[in-house]
C-alpha cells in the first residue's frame, strides 16, 4: 500500500509525531484458510474451503458468492446460507440422548510420518473412519471443525432416527453423533476415508487477511431456526 506509506511519511515531515516502527504497529487481523479435495462415491471430486477466525468458521466450495455454512463459535450456532432459496437455516446445539448400552467404539492411533498420526475409528469391527492427522497443523481449524460437528450432532441423530431401518448405520452415529470430535482431537485431517466411501484429501493451508464480509449472512436474507 504505497500511497498510505507516502502519506504517513509526509505527515512526519510536517512536524507531526513520527511514524511508529513497523514492529510496534498492531498486526492486521487474519483468517486461516484450509482447502480440501472431497469426493463422494460415484461423483467427481470437489473443493471444500474452510475459513476460520476466533469467532467464526465458514465452509464453502471456494466461491465467495456461493452457498456456505457459517459457524458462530461464540454463540454455538450453525447457519446454512442457500442463495437459490434466498433463505438461511439456523441450527443450535440440542440435547443428545444417552449413549446406547454396550456402545464401545475403538479409536486406534499409530505414528505415521513426522508430526502425523494414522487413526482408525471402528464400531463392532466395522471401520467407520480412517486417515491421517497432523496435531500441530492449524490446530484452531481442527477445533472449529469439531465445534461444527458438536452443534449439529443432535440434528444428525434425528436424521438417523427418522431414516428407514436399513439405512441406519452405527458408523453414522460414530462419525456424526457420539464420537463426532474424536478423530479431530488428534489434529487437522490430512486424509480421511469414511465407511460410505467418501474421501477427503488436504490440499493447502494459509493465513490470509481477514475479510469480515465472508462471515455474515447476506443482507435481507431471513434466518429460519430449525428445531434444536
TORPA-4810 file (N, C-alpha, C, O; in nm, 3 decimals):
<nodes>
NODE_1_0.086_-0.119_0.000_0.000_0.000_0.000_0.089_0.124_0.000_0.106_0.190_0.102_X
NODE_2_0.147_0.155_-0.119_0.248_0.260_-0.128_0.190_0.397_-0.101_0.256_0.483_-0.042_X
NODE_3_0.064_0.418_-0.144_0.007_0.552_-0.123_-0.007_0.583_0.025_0.014_0.697_0.065_X
NODE_4_-0.042_0.484_0.108_-0.056_0.505_0.251_0.079_0.534_0.315_0.091_0.623_0.400_X
NODE_5_0.183_0.459_0.274_0.317_0.485_0.329_0.362_0.625_0.296_0.423_0.692_0.379_X
NODE_6_0.332_0.670_0.175_0.371_0.804_0.135_0.303_0.910_0.217_0.365_1.009_0.255_X
NODE_7_0.174_0.891_0.245_0.100_0.988_0.326_0.158_0.998_0.467_0.174_1.108_0.519_X
NODE_8_0.188_0.884_0.528_0.242_0.885_0.664_0.379_0.953_0.667_0.409_1.026_0.761_X
NODE_9_0.461_0.929_0.566_0.592_0.990_0.560_0.579_1.141_0.549_0.654_1.215_0.613_X
NODE_10_0.484_1.186_0.469_0.463_1.329_0.452_0.417_1.394_0.580_0.457_1.507_0.610_X
NODE_11_0.333_1.326_0.659_0.286_1.382_0.785_0.403_1.402_0.880_0.406_1.500_0.955_X
NODE_12_0.499_1.311_0.879_0.615_1.327_0.966_0.693_1.450_0.930_0.744_1.519_1.019_X
NODE_13_0.705_1.481_0.801_0.779_1.598_0.757_0.711_1.727_0.801_0.776_1.830_0.814_X
NODE_14_0.578_1.721_0.824_0.505_1.840_0.864_0.514_1.867_1.013_0.447_1.957_1.063_X
NODE_15_0.596_1.791_1.084_0.615_1.816_1.226_0.523_1.736_1.315_0.522_1.754_1.437_X
NODE_16_0.443_1.645_1.256_0.357_1.559_1.337_0.442_1.450_1.399_0.556_1.429_1.356_X
NODE_17_0.389_1.379_1.499_0.469_1.274_1.563_0.519_1.173_1.461_0.447_1.140_1.367_X
NODE_18_0.642_1.124_1.478_0.698_1.030_1.381_0.617_0.902_1.375_0.550_0.863_1.471_X
NODE_19_0.624_0.839_1.261_0.554_0.713_1.241_0.615_0.606_1.330_0.737_0.601_1.346_X
NODE_20_0.530_0.520_1.387_0.580_0.412_1.471_0.665_0.316_1.390_0.645_0.301_1.269_X
NODE_21_0.757_0.252_1.456_0.833_0.147_1.390_0.739_0.035_1.350_0.639_0.009_1.417_X
NODE_22_0.770_-0.030_1.241_0.682_-0.135_1.190_0.657_-0.242_1.294_0.545_-0.292_1.305_X
NODE_23_0.759_-0.280_1.371_0.745_-0.386_1.469_0.646_-0.353_1.579_0.593_-0.444_1.643_X
NODE_24_0.619_-0.223_1.603_0.531_-0.185_1.712_0.389_-0.162_1.665_0.300_-0.139_1.748_X
NODE_25_0.363_-0.167_1.535_0.228_-0.150_1.485_0.147_-0.277_1.510_0.201_-0.387_1.501_X
NODE_26_0.017_-0.262_1.541_-0.065_-0.381_1.563_-0.077_-0.462_1.434_-0.089_-0.406_1.325_X
NODE_27_-0.074_-0.593_1.448_-0.085_-0.680_1.331_-0.224_-0.671_1.271_-0.324_-0.661_1.343_X
NODE_28_-0.231_-0.676_1.139_-0.360_-0.676_1.072_-0.432_-0.807_1.101_-0.369_-0.912_1.103_X
NODE_29_-0.564_-0.801_1.123_-0.638_-0.925_1.151_-0.630_-1.022_1.034_-0.631_-0.981_0.917_X
NODE_30_-0.622_-1.148_1.065_-0.609_-1.250_0.963_-0.711_-1.361_0.985_-0.778_-1.367_1.088_X
NODE_31_-0.723_-1.448_0.887_-0.803_-1.569_0.897_-0.721_-1.684_0.841_-0.633_-1.664_0.758_X
NODE_32_-0.751_-1.804_0.886_-0.683_-1.923_0.836_-0.770_-1.985_0.728_-0.891_-2.001_0.745_X
NODE_33_-0.709_-2.019_0.616_-0.780_-2.081_0.505_-0.722_-2.219_0.480_-0.602_-2.234_0.457_X
NODE_34_-0.808_-2.320_0.484_-0.768_-2.458_0.456_-0.852_-2.508_0.339_-0.973_-2.485_0.334_X
NODE_35_-0.787_-2.576_0.247_-0.856_-2.629_0.129_-0.840_-2.781_0.125_-0.731_-2.835_0.145_X
NODE_36_-0.954_-2.847_0.099_-0.956_-2.992_0.085_-1.014_-3.028_-0.052_-1.091_-2.952_-0.110_X
NODE_37_-0.976_-3.145_-0.100_-1.043_-3.205_-0.215_-1.127_-3.320_-0.160_-1.073_-3.419_-0.110_X
NODE_38_-1.258_-3.308_-0.170_-1.351_-3.409_-0.121_-1.411_-3.485_-0.238_-1.418_-3.434_-0.350_X
NODE_39_-1.455_-3.606_-0.211_-1.520_-3.684_-0.316_-1.618_-3.782_-0.254_-1.586_-3.853_-0.159_X
NODE_40_-1.739_-3.785_-0.310_-1.840_-3.881_-0.271_-1.841_-3.995_-0.372_-1.811_-3.972_-0.489_X
NODE_41_-1.876_-4.116_-0.330_-1.872_-4.230_-0.421_-1.954_-4.206_-0.549_-2.071_-4.167_-0.543_X
NODE_42_-1.890_-4.228_-0.663_-1.958_-4.214_-0.790_-1.965_-4.072_-0.843_-2.013_-4.051_-0.955_X
NODE_43_-1.919_-3.974_-0.766_-1.924_-3.834_-0.808_-1.782_-3.781_-0.831_-1.686_-3.836_-0.777_X
NODE_44_-1.768_-3.675_-0.912_-1.635_-3.616_-0.931_-1.588_-3.545_-0.805_-1.671_-3.504_-0.724_X
NODE_45_-1.457_-3.530_-0.787_-1.405_-3.458_-0.670_-1.443_-3.311_-0.674_-1.466_-3.255_-0.781_X
NODE_46_-1.449_-3.249_-0.558_-1.483_-3.108_-0.550_-1.404_-3.042_-0.437_-1.356_-3.108_-0.346_X
NODE_47_-1.391_-2.910_-0.447_-1.315_-2.833_-0.349_-1.401_-2.797_-0.230_-1.517_-2.759_-0.245_X
NODE_48_-1.345_-2.810_-0.111_-1.406_-2.757_0.010_-1.308_-2.659_0.074_-1.195_-2.695_0.106_X
NODE_49_-1.354_-2.536_0.092_-1.271_-2.433_0.155_-1.324_-2.407_0.295_-1.444_-2.393_0.316_X
NODE_50_-1.233_-2.403_0.392_-1.270_-2.374_0.530_-1.193_-2.251_0.576_-1.070_-2.249_0.572_X
NODE_51_-1.266_-2.148_0.619_-1.207_-2.023_0.667_-1.237_-2.011_0.816_-1.352_-2.028_0.858_X
NODE_52_-1.135_-1.982_0.896_-1.151_-1.983_1.041_-1.094_-1.855_1.103_-0.983_-1.812_1.070_X
NODE_53_-1.171_-1.796_1.194_-1.127_-1.687_1.280_-1.159_-1.728_1.424_-1.223_-1.831_1.445_X
NODE_54_-1.115_-1.651_1.524_-1.153_-1.687_1.662_-1.303_-1.688_1.684_-1.350_-1.755_1.777_X
NODE_55_-1.380_-1.616_1.602_-1.524_-1.605_1.624_-1.609_-1.690_1.528_-1.721_-1.727_1.562_X
NODE_56_-1.556_-1.721_1.409_-1.639_-1.785_1.308_-1.562_-1.893_1.233_-1.439_-1.896_1.232_X
NODE_57_-1.637_-1.981_1.169_-1.584_-2.072_1.069_-1.681_-2.074_0.952_-1.803_-2.085_0.970_X
NODE_58_-1.627_-2.064_0.832_-1.708_-2.069_0.711_-1.660_-2.187_0.627_-1.540_-2.208_0.610_X
NODE_59_-1.756_-2.265_0.574_-1.725_-2.377_0.487_-1.801_-2.358_0.356_-1.923_-2.342_0.357_X
NODE_60_-1.728_-2.360_0.243_-1.792_-2.340_0.113_-1.713_-2.414_0.006_-1.623_-2.491_0.037_X
NODE_61_-1.747_-2.391_-0.119_-1.680_-2.456_-0.231_-1.577_-2.366_-0.298_-1.541_-2.386_-0.414_X
NODE_62_-1.531_-2.266_-0.224_-1.428_-2.178_-0.275_-1.479_-2.055_-0.347_-1.399_-1.977_-0.399_X
NODE_63_-1.610_-2.036_-0.350_-1.669_-1.921_-0.418_-1.723_-1.823_-0.313_-1.807_-1.859_-0.231_X
NODE_64_-1.674_-1.700_-0.318_-1.717_-1.601_-0.220_-1.868_-1.577_-0.224_-1.930_-1.554_-0.121_X
NODE_65_-1.927_-1.582_-0.343_-2.069_-1.552_-0.357_-2.158_-1.674_-0.360_-2.277_-1.663_-0.388_X
NODE_66_-2.104_-1.791_-0.331_-2.183_-1.914_-0.336_-2.246_-1.948_-0.203_-2.234_-1.873_-0.106_X
NODE_67_-2.315_-2.062_-0.198_-2.372_-2.110_-0.073_-2.261_-2.141_0.027_-2.149_-2.173_-0.013_X
NODE_68_-2.293_-2.131_0.155_-2.191_-2.162_0.256_-2.257_-2.199_0.388_-2.373_-2.169_0.413_X
NODE_69_-2.178_-2.265_0.472_-2.218_-2.297_0.609_-2.134_-2.210_0.702_-2.011_-2.205_0.690_X
NODE_70_-2.201_-2.142_0.794_-2.134_-2.050_0.886_-2.152_-2.097_1.029_-2.265_-2.119_1.073_X
NODE_71_-2.043_-2.112_1.100_-2.047_-2.145_1.243_-2.012_-2.022_1.324_-1.903_-1.966_1.310_X
NODE_72_-2.104_-1.978_1.409_-2.075_-1.874_1.508_-2.018_-1.945_1.630_-2.092_-2.008_1.705_X
NODE_73_-1.888_-1.935_1.650_-1.820_-2.011_1.753_-1.854_-1.962_1.894_-1.848_-2.039_1.989_X
NODE_74_-1.890_-1.834_1.907_-1.926_-1.781_2.038_-2.066_-1.823_2.077_-2.090_-1.863_2.191_X
NODE_75_-2.160_-1.814_1.982_-2.299_-1.847_2.009_-2.329_-1.996_1.992_-2.438_-2.042_2.027_X
NODE_76_-2.232_-2.071_1.938_-2.252_-2.213_1.909_-2.378_-2.234_1.825_-2.469_-2.307_1.862_X
NODE_77_-2.378_-2.166_1.711_-2.491_-2.174_1.618_-2.437_-2.190_1.477_-2.338_-2.128_1.439_X
NODE_78_-2.503_-2.275_1.398_-2.466_-2.300_1.260_-2.575_-2.245_1.170_-2.694_-2.267_1.194_X
NODE_79_-2.533_-2.174_1.065_-2.628_-2.117_0.969_-2.592_-2.165_0.830_-2.479_-2.147_0.784_X
NODE_80_-2.688_-2.227_0.764_-2.670_-2.277_0.628_-2.731_-2.176_0.532_-2.853_-2.161_0.525_X
NODE_81_-2.646_-2.106_0.457_-2.690_-1.999_0.366_-2.710_-2.057_0.226_-2.616_-2.110_0.166_X
NODE_82_-2.833_-2.046_0.175_-2.869_-2.100_0.043_-2.920_-1.987_-0.044_-3.034_-1.943_-0.029_X
NODE_83_-2.837_-1.941_-0.137_-2.874_-1.826_-0.220_-2.991_-1.859_-0.312_-3.077_-1.774_-0.335_X
NODE_84_-2.996_-1.981_-0.365_-3.102_-2.016_-0.457_-3.239_-2.008_-0.394_-3.336_-1.971_-0.460_X
NODE_85_-3.247_-2.041_-0.264_-3.375_-2.034_-0.192_-3.395_-1.901_-0.122_-3.501_-1.876_-0.063_X
NODE_86_-3.292_-1.815_-0.128_-3.297_-1.688_-0.055_-3.336_-1.710_0.091_-3.421_-1.641_0.147_X
NODE_87_-3.270_-1.809_0.151_-3.304_-1.850_0.286_-3.178_-1.896_0.359_-3.088_-1.955_0.300_X
NODE_88_-3.174_-1.869_0.488_-3.066_-1.919_0.574_-3.130_-2.001_0.686_-3.220_-1.952_0.755_X
NODE_89_-3.084_-2.123_0.704_-3.140_-2.210_0.807_-3.044_-2.215_0.925_-2.925_-2.244_0.908_X
NODE_90_-3.094_-2.187_1.044_-3.011_-2.183_1.164_-3.028_-2.308_1.248_-3.139_-2.358_1.266_X
NODE_91_-2.917_-2.359_1.301_-2.918_-2.477_1.386_-2.843_-2.446_1.516_-2.730_-2.398_1.514_X
NODE_92_-2.908_-2.474_1.628_-2.842_-2.459_1.758_-2.820_-2.598_1.817_-2.888_-2.694_1.781_X
NODE_93_-2.726_-2.606_1.909_-2.695_-2.735_1.970_-2.816_-2.786_2.049_-2.876_-2.711_2.126_X
NODE_94_-2.851_-2.912_2.029_-2.962_-2.974_2.102_-2.910_-3.078_2.199_-2.790_-3.104_2.206_X
NODE_95_-3.001_-3.137_2.273_-2.964_-3.237_2.374_-2.966_-3.375_2.311_-3.061_-3.414_2.244_X
NODE_96_-2.858_-3.449_2.335_-2.849_-3.585_2.284_-2.897_-3.684_2.390_-2.877_-3.662_2.509_X
NODE_97_-2.960_-3.792_2.346_-2.995_-3.898_2.442_-2.868_-3.968_2.489_-2.763_-3.956_2.426_X
NODE_98_-2.877_-4.042_2.599_-2.758_-4.115_2.645_-2.709_-4.214_2.541_-2.787_-4.262_2.458_X
NODE_99_-2.581_-4.244_2.545_-2.526_-4.343_2.453_-2.589_-4.479_2.480_-2.619_-4.513_2.595_X
NODE_100_-2.610_-4.557_2.374_-2.672_-4.688_2.393_-2.588_-4.778_2.483_-2.465_-4.766_2.487_X
NODE_101_-2.654_-4.868_2.553_-2.582_-4.966_2.634_-2.496_-5.053_2.542_-2.540_-5.096_2.436_X
NODE_102_-2.374_-5.077_2.585_-2.285_-5.159_2.504_-2.215_-5.084_2.393_-2.147_-5.145_2.310_X
NODE_103_-2.230_-4.951_2.390_-2.163_-4.869_2.286_-2.014_-4.863_2.317_-1.972_-4.798_2.412_X
NODE_104_-1.935_-4.931_2.235_-1.791_-4.940_2.261_-1.710_-4.918_2.133_-1.654_-5.012_2.077_X
NODE_105_-1.702_-4.794_2.087_-1.618_-4.765_1.971_-1.470_-4.780_2.008_-1.433_-4.766_2.124_X
NODE_106_-1.388_-4.808_1.909_-1.245_-4.823_1.931_-1.170_-4.726_1.839_-1.186_-4.731_1.717_X
NODE_107_-1.090_-4.640_1.898_-1.006_-4.548_1.822_-0.861_-4.592_1.834_-0.801_-4.580_1.941_X
NODE_108_-0.806_-4.641_1.726_-0.667_-4.685_1.723_-0.581_-4.578_1.659_-0.617_-4.522_1.555_X
NODE_109_-0.468_-4.548_1.720_-0.378_-4.443_1.672_-0.237_-4.499_1.663_-0.189_-4.563_1.757_X
NODE_110_-0.171_-4.474_1.551_-0.033_-4.519_1.531_0.050_-4.405_1.473_-0.003_-4.325_1.395_X
NODE_111_0.178_-4.397_1.509_0.264_-4.294_1.450_0.275_-4.314_1.298_0.280_-4.427_1.249_X
NODE_112_0.279_-4.203_1.226_0.297_-4.207_1.081_0.418_-4.121_1.047_0.517_-4.122_1.120_X
NODE_113_0.413_-4.046_0.938_0.523_-3.956_0.904_0.542_-3.853_1.016_0.453_-3.834_1.099_X
NODE_114_0.657_-3.790_1.018_0.692_-3.695_1.124_0.579_-3.594_1.147_0.535_-3.526_1.055_X
NODE_115_0.533_-3.585_1.273_0.430_-3.489_1.309_0.289_-3.533_1.278_0.195_-3.456_1.296_X
NODE_116_0.271_-3.657_1.232_0.138_-3.705_1.196_0.107_-3.837_1.266_0.197_-3.907_1.313_X
NODE_117_-0.022_-3.870_1.270_-0.067_-3.996_1.327_-0.171_-4.058_1.234_-0.254_-3.988_1.177_X
NODE_118_-0.166_-4.188_1.221_-0.267_-4.260_1.145_-0.372_-4.311_1.243_-0.339_-4.368_1.347_X
NODE_119_-0.500_-4.291_1.209_-0.607_-4.329_1.300_-0.709_-4.420_1.231_-0.720_-4.422_1.108_X
NODE_120_-0.781_-4.493_1.314_-0.889_-4.579_1.266_-0.995_-4.586_1.374_-0.968_-4.629_1.487_X
NODE_121_-1.117_-4.545_1.341_-1.229_-4.549_1.435_-1.323_-4.661_1.393_-1.378_-4.659_1.283_X
NODE_122_-1.342_-4.759_1.480_-1.425_-4.874_1.445_-1.537_-4.893_1.547_-1.524_-4.857_1.664_X
NODE_123_-1.647_-4.950_1.499_-1.759_-4.989_1.584_-1.801_-5.130_1.544_-1.832_-5.156_1.427_X
NODE_124_-1.802_-5.219_1.641_-1.839_-5.359_1.614_-1.757_-5.417_1.498_-1.810_-5.491_1.415_X
NODE_125_-1.629_-5.382_1.495_-1.540_-5.436_1.393_-1.548_-5.371_1.258_-1.475_-5.410_1.167_X
NODE_126_-1.636_-5.272_1.240_-1.650_-5.200_1.113_-1.571_-5.070_1.120_-1.586_-4.993_1.215_X
NODE_127_-1.487_-5.046_1.021_-1.409_-4.922_1.018_-1.500_-4.808_0.973_-1.543_-4.804_0.857_X
NODE_128_-1.529_-4.716_1.063_-1.617_-4.604_1.033_-1.543_-4.487_0.969_-1.595_-4.419_0.881_X
NODE_129_-1.420_-4.466_1.013_-1.339_-4.357_0.961_-1.192_-4.391_0.982_-1.154_-4.443_1.087_X
NODE_130_-1.111_-4.361_0.883_-0.966_-4.384_0.896_-0.893_-4.277_0.816_-0.946_-4.223_0.718_X
NODE_131_-0.771_-4.247_0.860_-0.696_-4.145_0.788_-0.570_-4.105_0.862_-0.517_-4.180_0.944_X
NODE_132_-0.523_-3.985_0.831_-0.400_-3.931_0.889_-0.429_-3.790_0.939_-0.494_-3.712_0.871_X
NODE_133_-0.380_-3.758_1.059_-0.399_-3.626_1.118_-0.266_-3.568_1.162_-0.175_-3.641_1.201_X
NODE_134_-0.254_-3.435_1.154_-0.134_-3.363_1.197_-0.171_-3.274_1.315_-0.248_-3.179_1.300_X
NODE_135_-0.117_-3.304_1.432_-0.159_-3.237_1.554_-0.123_-3.089_1.556_-0.199_-3.009_1.611_X
NODE_136_-0.011_-3.051_1.498_0.033_-2.912_1.508_-0.003_-2.828_1.386_0.034_-2.711_1.380_X
NODE_137_-0.071_-2.884_1.291_-0.108_-2.809_1.169_-0.243_-2.742_1.191_-0.345_-2.810_1.204_X
NODE_138_-0.244_-2.608_1.196_-0.369_-2.531_1.210_-0.460_-2.590_1.316_-0.573_-2.629_1.285_X
NODE_139_-0.415_-2.598_1.443_-0.497_-2.662_1.546_-0.633_-2.596_1.565_-0.730_-2.665_1.598_X
NODE_140_-0.643_-2.464_1.545_-0.773_-2.399_1.566_-0.873_-2.438_1.458_-0.994_-2.435_1.482_X
NODE_141_-0.825_-2.475_1.342_-0.916_-2.523_1.237_-0.977_-2.656_1.279_-1.097_-2.678_1.263_X
NODE_142_-0.893_-2.746_1.331_-0.945_-2.874_1.380_-1.045_-2.853_1.493_-1.147_-2.922_1.499_X
NODE_143_-1.017_-2.758_1.582_-1.110_-2.729_1.691_-1.243_-2.679_1.635_-1.349_-2.722_1.680_X
NODE_144_-1.238_-2.590_1.539_-1.360_-2.535_1.482_-1.441_-2.642_1.409_-1.564_-2.644_1.416_X
NODE_145_-1.372_-2.732_1.339_-1.441_-2.841_1.271_-1.513_-2.930_1.372_-1.624_-2.976_1.346_X
NODE_146_-1.450_-2.954_1.487_-1.513_-3.034_1.592_-1.632_-2.960_1.652_-1.734_-3.021_1.683_X
NODE_147_-1.621_-2.828_1.668_-1.731_-2.748_1.720_-1.852_-2.755_1.627_-1.966_-2.764_1.672_X
NODE_148_-1.826_-2.749_1.497_-1.935_-2.759_1.400_-2.009_-2.891_1.415_-2.132_-2.894_1.419_X
NODE_149_-1.934_-3.000_1.423_-1.996_-3.131_1.438_-2.074_-3.142_1.569_-2.180_-3.204_1.573_X
NODE_150_-2.022_-3.081_1.675_-2.088_-3.086_1.804_-2.224_-3.016_1.800_-2.322_-3.066_1.854_X
NODE_151_-2.229_-2.899_1.735_-2.355_-2.826_1.725_-2.458_-2.905_1.645_-2.577_-2.904_1.678_X
NODE_152_-2.413_-2.973_1.541_-2.505_-3.045_1.452_-2.537_-3.187_1.498_-2.617_-3.255_1.435_X
NODE_153_-2.475_-3.233_1.607_-2.489_-3.373_1.646_-2.634_-3.411_1.674_-2.678_-3.518_1.632_X
NODE_154_-2.710_-3.327_1.745_-2.849_-3.360_1.777_-2.933_-3.368_1.650_-3.018_-3.455_1.637_X
NODE_155_-2.910_-3.276_1.555_-2.981_-3.280_1.428_-2.946_-3.407_1.351_-3.034_-3.471_1.292_X
NODE_156_-2.817_-3.445_1.352_-2.775_-3.566_1.283_-2.838_-3.690_1.346_-2.872_-3.785_1.276_X
NODE_157_-2.855_-3.688_1.476_-2.920_-3.801_1.543_-3.066_-3.812_1.499_-3.114_-3.923_1.475_X
NODE_158_-3.136_-3.700_1.489_-3.275_-3.704_1.445_-3.285_-3.759_1.302_-3.375_-3.837_1.272_X
NODE_159_-3.193_-3.717_1.216_-3.193_-3.767_1.078_-3.174_-3.918_1.078_-3.242_-3.991_1.006_X
NODE_160_-3.079_-3.966_1.160_-3.053_-4.110_1.169_-3.177_-4.183_1.222_-3.216_-4.286_1.167_X
NODE_161_-3.237_-4.130_1.325_-3.352_-4.197_1.388_-3.472_-4.203_1.295_-3.548_-4.300_1.298_X
NODE_162_-3.489_-4.100_1.211_-3.604_-4.094_1.121_-3.580_-4.169_0.990_-3.671_-4.179_0.908_X
NODE_163_-3.460_-4.220_0.970_-3.429_-4.293_0.847_-3.484_-4.436_0.854_-3.501_-4.490_0.963_X
NODE_164_-3.511_-4.496_0.739_-3.552_-4.638_0.739_-3.447_-4.724_0.807_-3.328_-4.694_0.803_X
NODE_165_-3.491_-4.832_0.870_-3.400_-4.916_0.948_-3.281_-4.964_0.866_-3.169_-4.972_0.917_X
NODE_166_-3.305_-4.995_0.737_-3.195_-5.045_0.656_-3.090_-4.938_0.626_-2.980_-4.970_0.581_X
NODE_167_-3.123_-4.813_0.650_-3.029_-4.704_0.627_-2.964_-4.654_0.756_-2.880_-4.565_0.753_X
NODE_168_-3.004_-4.711_0.868_-2.944_-4.672_0.996_-2.816_-4.752_1.019_-2.819_-4.874_1.028_X
NODE_169_-2.705_-4.683_1.028_-2.576_-4.749_1.044_-2.508_-4.695_1.169_-2.509_-4.574_1.194_X
NODE_170_-2.450_-4.784_1.246_-2.381_-4.740_1.368_-2.268_-4.642_1.337_-2.237_-4.556_1.419_X
NODE_171_-2.207_-4.655_1.219_-2.097_-4.564_1.184_-2.146_-4.420_1.167_-2.069_-4.326_1.190_X
NODE_172_-2.271_-4.401_1.127_-2.325_-4.265_1.122_-2.331_-4.206_1.262_-2.300_-4.088_1.282_X
NODE_173_-2.371_-4.289_1.359_-2.373_-4.242_1.497_-2.233_-4.212_1.548_-2.212_-4.118_1.624_X
NODE_174_-2.137_-4.293_1.505_-1.999_-4.271_1.549_-1.942_-4.144_1.488_-1.888_-4.059_1.560_X
NODE_175_-1.954_-4.129_1.357_-1.889_-4.017_1.287_-1.959_-3.884_1.310_-1.893_-3.779_1.312_X
NODE_176_-2.092_-3.885_1.328_-2.166_-3.760_1.332_-2.229_-3.728_1.467_-2.272_-3.615_1.490_X
NODE_177_-2.236_-3.826_1.557_-2.310_-3.803_1.683_-2.222_-3.830_1.804_-2.167_-3.737_1.864_X
NODE_178_-2.209_-3.958_1.842_-2.146_-3.989_1.969_-1.996_-3.961_1.972_-1.944_-3.917_2.074_X
NODE_179_-1.926_-3.987_1.861_-1.781_-3.968_1.858_-1.741_-3.863_1.754_-1.634_-3.872_1.693_X
NODE_180_-1.825_-3.764_1.734_-1.807_-3.671_1.623_-1.675_-3.596_1.626_-1.622_-3.560_1.521_X
NODE_181_-1.620_-3.571_1.746_-1.495_-3.496_1.754_-1.374_-3.579_1.789_-1.265_-3.526_1.809_X
NODE_182_-1.392_-3.711_1.796_-1.283_-3.798_1.846_-1.159_-3.791_1.758_-1.049_-3.772_1.809_X
NODE_183_-1.176_-3.805_1.628_-1.057_-3.805_1.540_-1.000_-3.664_1.525_-0.881_-3.649_1.502_X
NODE_184_-1.084_-3.562_1.538_-1.035_-3.425_1.526_-0.950_-3.385_1.645_-0.870_-3.291_1.635_X
NODE_185_-0.966_-3.454_1.758_-0.879_-3.427_1.873_-0.735_-3.467_1.843_-0.643_-3.423_1.912_X
NODE_186_-0.715_-3.549_1.741_-0.580_-3.592_1.703_-0.509_-3.488_1.618_-0.387_-3.495_1.600_X
NODE_187_-0.584_-3.391_1.565_-0.524_-3.287_1.482_-0.599_-3.265_1.352_-0.704_-3.324_1.329_X
NODE_188_-0.544_-3.182_1.269_-0.605_-3.149_1.141_-0.601_-3.269_1.048_-0.493_-3.326_1.028_X
NODE_189_-0.714_-3.311_0.990_-0.712_-3.424_0.897_-0.633_-3.390_0.770_-0.658_-3.288_0.705_X
NODE_190_-0.539_-3.476_0.736_-0.466_-3.463_0.610_-0.526_-3.552_0.503_-0.524_-3.520_0.384_X
NODE_191_-0.579_-3.663_0.546_-0.655_-3.751_0.457_-0.753_-3.830_0.542_-0.726_-3.860_0.658_X
NODE_192_-0.867_-3.864_0.481_-0.969_-3.935_0.558_-1.058_-4.011_0.462_-1.087_-3.966_0.351_X
NODE_193_-1.102_-4.128_0.507_-1.195_-4.209_0.432_-1.300_-4.262_0.528_-1.267_-4.320_0.631_X
NODE_194_-1.428_-4.240_0.493_-1.537_-4.288_0.576_-1.592_-4.419_0.522_-1.562_-4.458_0.409_X
NODE_195_-1.673_-4.487_0.603_-1.726_-4.618_0.566_-1.815_-4.611_0.442_-1.835_-4.712_0.374_X
NODE_196_-1.868_-4.493_0.413_-1.953_-4.475_0.296_-1.871_-4.471_0.166_-1.927_-4.480_0.057_X
NODE_197_-1.739_-4.456_0.179_-1.653_-4.438_0.062_-1.619_-4.293_0.036_-1.540_-4.264_-0.054_X
NODE_198_-1.677_-4.203_0.113_-1.645_-4.061_0.097_-1.501_-4.037_0.142_-1.458_-4.089_0.245_X
NODE_199_-1.426_-3.957_0.064_-1.286_-3.930_0.096_-1.259_-3.781_0.106_-1.331_-3.699_0.049_X
NODE_200_-1.155_-3.748_0.178_-1.109_-3.608_0.193_-0.957_-3.607_0.187_-0.891_-3.688_0.252_X
NODE_201_-0.902_-3.514_0.108_-0.758_-3.501_0.092_-0.717_-3.356_0.114_-0.768_-3.266_0.048_X
NODE_202_-0.625_-3.334_0.207_-0.574_-3.199_0.234_-0.501_-3.144_0.111_-0.422_-3.215_0.049_X
NODE_203_-0.528_-3.018_0.077_-0.460_-2.954_-0.036_-0.366_-2.843_0.009_-0.251_-2.839_-0.034_X
NODE_204_-0.414_-2.752_0.096_-0.329_-2.641_0.136_-0.382_-2.574_0.262_-0.499_-2.589_0.299_X
NODE_205_-0.293_-2.500_0.328_-0.330_-2.419_0.444_-0.253_-2.289_0.437_-0.133_-2.289_0.409_X
NODE_206_-0.320_-2.176_0.461_-0.255_-2.046_0.452_-0.321_-1.949_0.547_-0.434_-1.969_0.592_X
NODE_207_-0.249_-1.841_0.576_-0.303_-1.731_0.656_-0.328_-1.615_0.562_-0.240_-1.576_0.485_X
NODE_208_-0.449_-1.559_0.567_-0.490_-1.455_0.473_-0.548_-1.336_0.548_-0.591_-1.351_0.663_X
NODE_209_-0.549_-1.217_0.486_-0.613_-1.102_0.551_-0.760_-1.130_0.580_-0.830_-1.188_0.497_X
NODE_210_-0.805_-1.088_0.695_-0.943_-1.111_0.734_-1.038_-1.037_0.641_-1.017_-0.920_0.609_X
NODE_211_-1.143_-1.105_0.599_-1.249_-1.046_0.517_-1.381_-1.065_0.591_-1.449_-1.166_0.570_X
NODE_212_-1.419_-0.970_0.676_-1.538_-0.986_0.760_-1.665_-1.013_0.682_-1.756_-1.080_0.733_X
NODE_213_-1.674_-0.963_0.559_-1.797_-0.981_0.482_-1.826_-1.127_0.450_-1.940_-1.163_0.421_X
NODE_214_-1.723_-1.212_0.455_-1.744_-1.355_0.426_-1.808_-1.429_0.543_-1.849_-1.544_0.528_X
NODE_215_-1.816_-1.364_0.658_-1.870_-1.429_0.777_-2.003_-1.367_0.820_-2.037_-1.366_0.939_X
NODE_216_-2.077_-1.316_0.723_-2.207_-1.254_0.751_-2.314_-1.315_0.662_-2.288_-1.350_0.546_X
NODE_217_-2.434_-1.328_0.716_-2.549_-1.367_0.634_-2.582_-1.251_0.542_-2.586_-1.137_0.589_X
NODE_218_-2.605_-1.274_0.413_-2.634_-1.165_0.320_-2.750_-1.078_0.368_-2.848_-1.127_0.424_X
NODE_219_-2.737_-0.949_0.345_-2.842_-0.854_0.385_-2.976_-0.895_0.323_-2.983_-0.931_0.205_X
NODE_220_-3.080_-0.888_0.404_-3.214_-0.916_0.355_-3.250_-1.063_0.350_-3.363_-1.097_0.317_X
NODE_221_-3.157_-1.152_0.382_-3.187_-1.294_0.380_-3.236_-1.337_0.519_-3.161_-1.324_0.616_X
NODE_222_-3.358_-1.388_0.530_-3.408_-1.428_0.662_-3.339_-1.556_0.712_-3.302_-1.644_0.635_X
NODE_223_-3.323_-1.562_0.844_-3.268_-1.682_0.908_-3.381_-1.753_0.980_-3.441_-1.698_1.073_X
NODE_224_-3.410_-1.875_0.938_-3.515_-1.955_0.998_-3.451_-2.059_1.087_-3.369_-2.139_1.040_X
NODE_225_-3.486_-2.060_1.216_-3.425_-2.154_1.310_-3.493_-2.290_1.299_-3.615_-2.301_1.307_X
NODE_226_-3.410_-2.393_1.281_-3.460_-2.531_1.279_-3.479_-2.579_1.422_-3.419_-2.523_1.514_X
NODE_227_-3.562_-2.681_1.445_-3.578_-2.735_1.580_-3.445_-2.782_1.636_-3.366_-2.844_1.564_X
NODE_228_-3.419_-2.752_1.762_-3.291_-2.791_1.823_-3.306_-2.927_1.890_-3.210_-2.978_1.947_X
</nodes>
